[in-house]
Amino acid sequence: MSYKKANDVLPHFLLNAVQAYIDGECIYIPRKADNKLPWGTNTETRKDIQARNREIVARRLAGCSVKGLAEHYCLSEKTIYKIINSFKNS
């Protein structure tokens, strides 16, 4: 997320109105609900996690223990079970 100067993007009357509430402080203006993007849209993180999860399921099917997988991927055993179950249900 980048910052923009309010002087450059807001009309003078609106800037004055905002300054009446918060003068010289940082303010976050959220996106409109219609413009929100799903998590991971702008990065490769979603794809990386999906690949990791497929690898976990494949290694489990190959005989690796849940405890071993949890240690290898630095996840809890409960998370490993959730990943395995999500592939069973899809």
NUMI-254293 format. One record per residue: residue number from 1; x, y, z of N, C-alpha, C, CB in turn. Coordinates in pm, whole numbers, m for minus. Glycine has a CB too. Example, Ala and Ser with C-alpha at 12.3 -4.5 7.8 and 13.67 -1.06 7.14 Angstrom:
// residues 2
+-------+--------+--------+--------+--------+--------+--------+--------+--------+--------+--------+--------+--------+
| vexti |    npx |    npy |    npz |   capx |   capy |   capz |    cpx |    cpy |    cpz |   cbpx |   cbpy |   cbpz |
+-------+--------+--------+--------+--------+--------+--------+--------+--------+--------+--------+--------+--------+
|     1 |   1319 |   m569 |    780 |   1230 |   m450 |    780 |   1320 |   m330 |    780 |   1131 |   m447 |    905 |
|     2 |   1285 |   m225 |    708 |   1367 |   m106 |    714 |   1290 |      3 |    787 |   1408 |    m60 |    572 |
+-------+--------+--------+--------+--------+--------+--------+--------+--------+--------+--------+--------+--------+
***
This chain:
// residues 90
+-------+--------+--------+--------+--------+--------+--------+--------+--------+--------+--------+--------+--------+
| vexti |    npx |    npy |    npz |   capx |   capy |   capz |    cpx |    cpy |    cpz |   cbpx |   cbpy |   cbpz |
+-------+--------+--------+--------+--------+--------+--------+--------+--------+--------+--------+--------+--------+
|     1 |     85 |   m116 |      0 |      0 |      0 |      0 |     90 |    123 |      0 |    m97 |      0 |    122 |
|     2 |     60 |    215 |    m86 |    138 |    338 |    m92 |     56 |    454 |    m37 |    184 |    367 |   m237 |
|     3 |    128 |    554 |      9 |     61 |    672 |     62 |     54 |    779 |    m45 |    134 |    725 |    186 |
|     4 |    m51 |    856 |    m40 |    m68 |    969 |   m130 |    m92 |   1092 |    m44 |   m186 |    946 |   m231 |
|     5 |    m45 |   1206 |    m91 |    m67 |   1330 |    m18 |   m210 |   1376 |    m40 |     34 |   1440 |    m63 |
|     6 |   m277 |   1402 |     69 |   m416 |   1447 |     61 |   m428 |   1574 |    m21 |   m474 |   1470 |    201 |
|     7 |   m326 |   1661 |    m13 |   m327 |   1785 |    m91 |   m336 |   1757 |   m240 |   m203 |   1869 |    m62 |
|     8 |   m279 |   1644 |   m282 |   m273 |   1610 |   m425 |   m399 |   1540 |   m475 |   m154 |   1524 |   m452 |
|     9 |   m476 |   1479 |   m386 |   m588 |   1397 |   m435 |   m726 |   1443 |   m389 |   m568 |   1256 |   m391 |
|    10 |   m732 |   1525 |   m284 |   m863 |   1568 |   m234 |   m890 |   1712 |   m269 |   m871 |   1550 |    m82 |
|    11 |  m1016 |   1744 |   m299 |  m1050 |   1885 |   m319 |  m1030 |   1962 |   m188 |  m1197 |   1900 |   m369 |
|    12 |  m1001 |   2091 |   m200 |   m967 |   2174 |    m85 |  m1076 |   2169 |     23 |   m945 |   2318 |   m129 |
|    13 |  m1203 |   2176 |    m16 |  m1312 |   2176 |     84 |  m1316 |   2044 |    161 |  m1447 |   2201 |     15 |
|    14 |  m1288 |   1934 |     93 |  m1290 |   1804 |    159 |  m1169 |   1788 |    251 |  m1292 |   1691 |     55 |
|    15 |  m1054 |   1834 |    207 |   m935 |   1830 |    291 |   m957 |   1909 |    420 |   m814 |   1885 |    215 |
|    16 |  m1020 |   2026 |    409 |  m1050 |   2106 |    529 |  m1145 |   2031 |    622 |  m1111 |   2241 |    489 |
|    17 |  m1243 |   1962 |    566 |  m1338 |   1887 |    648 |  m1267 |   1773 |    721 |  m1453 |   1833 |    560 |
|    18 |  m1179 |   1702 |    653 |  m1105 |   1593 |    716 |  m1013 |   1647 |    825 |  m1024 |   1514 |    611 |
|    19 |   m949 |   1760 |    798 |   m859 |   1821 |    896 |   m933 |   1864 |   1022 |   m788 |   1940 |    836 |
|    20 |  m1062 |   1890 |   1011 |  m1140 |   1926 |   1129 |  m1149 |   1808 |   1227 |  m1282 |   1973 |   1088 |
|    21 |  m1139 |   1685 |   1174 |  m1148 |   1565 |   1258 |  m1012 |   1509 |   1294 |  m1229 |   1459 |   1187 |
|    22 |   m921 |   1512 |   1201 |   m790 |   1451 |   1223 |   m686 |   1536 |   1150 |   m786 |   1302 |   1173 |
|    23 |   m615 |   1616 |   1224 |   m522 |   1713 |   1166 |   m379 |   1663 |   1180 |   m538 |   1850 |   1234 |
|    24 |   m315 |   1634 |   1067 |   m175 |   1594 |   1067 |   m150 |   1451 |   1107 |   m101 |   1682 |   1157 |
|    25 |   m250 |   1369 |   1118 |   m236 |   1228 |   1154 |   m256 |   1141 |   1030 |   m336 |   1188 |   1265 |
|    26 |   m214 |   1016 |   1041 |   m238 |    920 |    932 |   m378 |    864 |    945 |   m132 |    806 |    934 |
|    27 |   m440 |    841 |    832 |   m575 |    784 |    831 |   m581 |    680 |    719 |   m685 |    895 |    811 |
|    28 |   m645 |    569 |    748 |   m662 |    463 |    648 |   m803 |    475 |    593 |   m637 |    321 |    709 |
|    29 |   m814 |    478 |    462 |   m945 |    482 |    397 |   m963 |    348 |    327 |   m958 |    603 |    296 |
|    30 |  m1055 |    264 |    377 |  m1070 |    130 |    319 |  m1133 |    135 |    180 |  m1156 |     43 |    412 |
|    31 |  m1112 |     28 |    108 |  m1174 |     15 |    m25 |  m1324 |     m1 |    m11 |  m1115 |   m106 |   m102 |
|    32 |  m1394 |     36 |   m115 |  m1538 |      8 |   m120 |  m1555 |   m143 |   m129 |  m1607 |     81 |   m242 |
|    33 |  m1664 |   m192 |    m77 |  m1689 |   m337 |    m76 |  m1684 |   m395 |   m217 |  m1825 |   m368 |    m11 |
|    34 |  m1732 |   m320 |   m315 |  m1734 |   m367 |   m453 |  m1594 |   m381 |   m513 |  m1817 |   m273 |   m538 |
|    35 |  m1497 |   m309 |   m458 |  m1362 |   m308 |   m514 |  m1264 |   m399 |   m441 |  m1309 |   m169 |   m514 |
|    36 |  m1311 |   m469 |   m338 |  m1221 |   m555 |   m261 |  m1179 |   m675 |   m344 |  m1289 |   m602 |   m130 |
|    37 |  m1053 |   m711 |   m329 |   m997 |   m826 |   m399 |   m984 |   m943 |   m303 |   m860 |   m792 |   m463 |
|    38 |   m997 |  m1064 |   m352 |   m976 |  m1180 |   m264 |   m833 |  m1185 |   m214 |  m1011 |  m1310 |   m339 |
|    39 |   m814 |  m1247 |    m97 |   m683 |  m1259 |    m38 |   m588 |  m1329 |   m134 |   m691 |  m1334 |     94 |
|    40 |   m467 |  m1276 |   m147 |   m364 |  m1339 |   m228 |   m370 |  m1308 |   m375 |   m370 |  m1483 |   m210 |
|    41 |   m457 |  m1218 |   m416 |   m472 |  m1186 |   m557 |   m349 |  m1118 |   m614 |   m593 |  m1098 |   m577 |
|    42 |   m286 |  m1033 |   m538 |   m173 |   m955 |   m588 |    m37 |  m1021 |   m567 |   m172 |   m820 |   m523 |
|    43 |    m33 |  m1138 |   m507 |     94 |  m1205 |   m480 |     84 |  m1352 |   m521 |    133 |  m1192 |   m330 |
|    44 |    193 |  m1420 |   m510 |    197 |  m1564 |   m541 |    171 |  m1649 |   m417 |    334 |  m1601 |   m602 |
|    45 |    142 |  m1587 |   m304 |    128 |  m1659 |   m178 |     20 |  m1766 |   m186 |     96 |  m1562 |    m66 |
|    46 |    m93 |  m1733 |   m242 |   m203 |  m1830 |   m251 |   m159 |  m1954 |   m329 |   m326 |  m1766 |   m319 |
|    47 |    m91 |  m1934 |   m442 |    m44 |  m2047 |   m523 |     61 |  m2127 |   m447 |     14 |  m1997 |   m657 |
|    48 |    150 |  m2057 |   m376 |    253 |  m2126 |   m299 |    193 |  m2215 |   m190 |    348 |  m2025 |   m235 |
|    49 |     93 |  m2165 |   m122 |     29 |  m2243 |    m15 |    m47 |  m2362 |    m74 |    m67 |  m2155 |     67 |
|    50 |   m113 |  m2342 |   m187 |   m183 |  m2453 |   m251 |    m85 |  m2562 |   m294 |   m263 |  m2403 |   m373 |
|    51 |     30 |  m2521 |   m348 |    133 |  m2619 |   m388 |    186 |  m2693 |   m266 |    248 |  m2550 |   m463 |
|    52 |    211 |  m2619 |   m157 |    258 |  m2682 |    m34 |    157 |  m2783 |     17 |    285 |  m2576 |     74 |
|    53 |     28 |  m2747 |     15 |    m77 |  m2837 |     64 |    m88 |  m2962 |    m22 |   m212 |  m2764 |     68 |
|    54 |    m76 |  m2948 |   m154 |    m77 |  m3066 |   m242 |     41 |  m3158 |   m210 |    m73 |  m3024 |   m392 |
|    55 |    156 |  m3097 |   m182 |    274 |  m3174 |   m146 |    254 |  m3248 |    m14 |    397 |  m3082 |   m137 |
|    56 |    191 |  m3182 |     82 |    163 |  m3245 |    211 |     74 |  m3367 |    192 |     97 |  m3144 |    309 |
|    57 |    m32 |  m3351 |    113 |   m125 |  m3462 |     90 |    m54 |  m3576 |     17 |   m248 |  m3414 |      8 |
|    58 |     27 |  m3543 |    m81 |    100 |  m3647 |   m155 |    196 |  m3722 |    m64 |    177 |  m3586 |   m274 |
|    59 |    266 |  m3651 |     22 |    360 |  m3716 |    114 |    286 |  m3801 |    216 |    446 |  m3611 |    185 |
|    60 |    168 |  m3756 |    258 |     88 |  m3836 |    353 |     42 |  m3964 |    286 |    m35 |  m3755 |    404 |
|    61 |     m3 |  m3954 |    161 |    m46 |  m4073 |     88 |     71 |  m4169 |     63 |   m110 |  m4033 |    m46 |
|    62 |    191 |  m4114 |     58 |    311 |  m4196 |     39 |    358 |  m4260 |    169 |    423 |  m4112 |    m20 |
|    63 |    291 |  m4227 |    280 |    322 |  m4294 |    405 |    388 |  m4210 |    513 |    407 |  m4407 |    376 |
|    64 |    411 |  m4084 |    488 |    470 |  m3999 |    592 |    372 |  m3982 |    707 |    510 |  m3860 |    535 |
|    65 |    425 |  m3974 |    828 |    339 |  m3956 |    945 |    295 |  m3811 |    955 |    412 |  m4000 |   1074 |
|    66 |    181 |  m3791 |   1021 |    131 |  m3656 |   1043 |    229 |  m3578 |   1128 |     m9 |  m3659 |   1109 |
|    67 |    284 |  m3643 |   1228 |    380 |  m3577 |   1316 |    504 |  m3533 |   1237 |    421 |  m3671 |   1431 |
|    68 |    552 |  m3620 |   1150 |    668 |  m3587 |   1067 |    640 |  m3472 |    972 |    711 |  m3708 |    987 |
|    69 |    520 |  m3473 |    913 |    482 |  m3364 |    823 |    472 |  m3231 |    900 |    347 |  m3395 |    754 |
|    70 |    415 |  m3237 |   1019 |    400 |  m3117 |   1101 |    537 |  m3058 |   1133 |    324 |  m3148 |   1230 |
|    71 |    631 |  m3143 |   1167 |    765 |  m3095 |   1199 |    835 |  m3040 |   1075 |    849 |  m3207 |   1259 |
|    72 |    821 |  m3108 |    963 |    888 |  m3066 |    840 |    836 |  m2931 |    790 |    868 |  m3172 |    731 |
|    73 |    706 |  m2909 |    797 |    645 |  m2786 |    745 |    621 |  m2680 |    853 |    513 |  m2818 |    678 |
|    74 |    666 |  m2709 |    976 |    649 |  m2615 |   1088 |    502 |  m2578 |   1107 |    732 |  m2487 |   1065 |
|    75 |    417 |  m2679 |   1103 |    274 |  m2661 |   1124 |    232 |  m2753 |   1239 |    192 |  m2693 |    995 |
|    76 |    115 |  m2727 |   1294 |     64 |  m2816 |   1398 |      6 |  m2941 |   1332 |    m43 |  m2745 |   1485 |
|    77 |     m3 |  m3047 |   1410 |    m65 |  m3169 |   1359 |   m210 |  m3143 |   1321 |    m56 |  m3283 |   1463 |
|    78 |   m278 |  m3059 |   1399 |   m417 |  m3025 |   1369 |   m428 |  m2958 |   1231 |   m474 |  m2932 |   1478 |
|    79 |   m333 |  m2871 |   1199 |   m335 |  m2806 |   1068 |   m310 |  m2906 |    956 |   m229 |  m2694 |   1062 |
|    80 |   m221 |  m3000 |    979 |   m196 |  m3104 |    878 |   m324 |  m3182 |    852 |    m82 |  m3200 |    925 |
|    81 |   m394 |  m3221 |    959 |   m521 |  m3292 |    943 |   m623 |  m3208 |    865 |   m579 |  m3331 |   1079 |
|    82 |   m629 |  m3078 |    893 |   m722 |  m2990 |    821 |   m690 |  m2987 |    672 |   m718 |  m2848 |    879 |
|    83 |   m560 |  m2979 |    640 |   m519 |  m2977 |    499 |   m557 |  m3107 |    431 |   m366 |  m2953 |    488 |
|    84 |   m530 |  m3219 |    495 |   m563 |  m3350 |    438 |   m714 |  m3363 |    418 |   m511 |  m3464 |    528 |
|    85 |   m791 |  m3323 |    518 |   m936 |  m3333 |    509 |   m993 |  m3240 |    403 |   m999 |  m3301 |    643 |
|    86 |   m932 |  m3125 |    381 |   m983 |  m3034 |    278 |   m968 |  m3095 |    139 |   m909 |  m2898 |    284 |
|    87 |   m863 |  m3177 |    119 |   m846 |  m3242 |    m10 |   m942 |  m3360 |    m25 |   m702 |  m3290 |    m26 |
|    88 |   m978 |  m3424 |     84 |  m1075 |  m3533 |     79 |  m1213 |  m3481 |     40 |  m1083 |  m3606 |    214 |
|    89 |  m1245 |  m3360 |     90 |  m1378 |  m3303 |     67 |  m1391 |  m3228 |    m65 |  m1412 |  m3209 |    180 |
|    90 |  m1281 |  m3214 |   m138 |  m1291 |  m3139 |   m264 |  m1287 |  m3228 |   m385 |  m1182 |  m3038 |   m274 |
+-------+--------+--------+--------+--------+--------+--------+--------+--------+--------+--------+--------+--------+
***
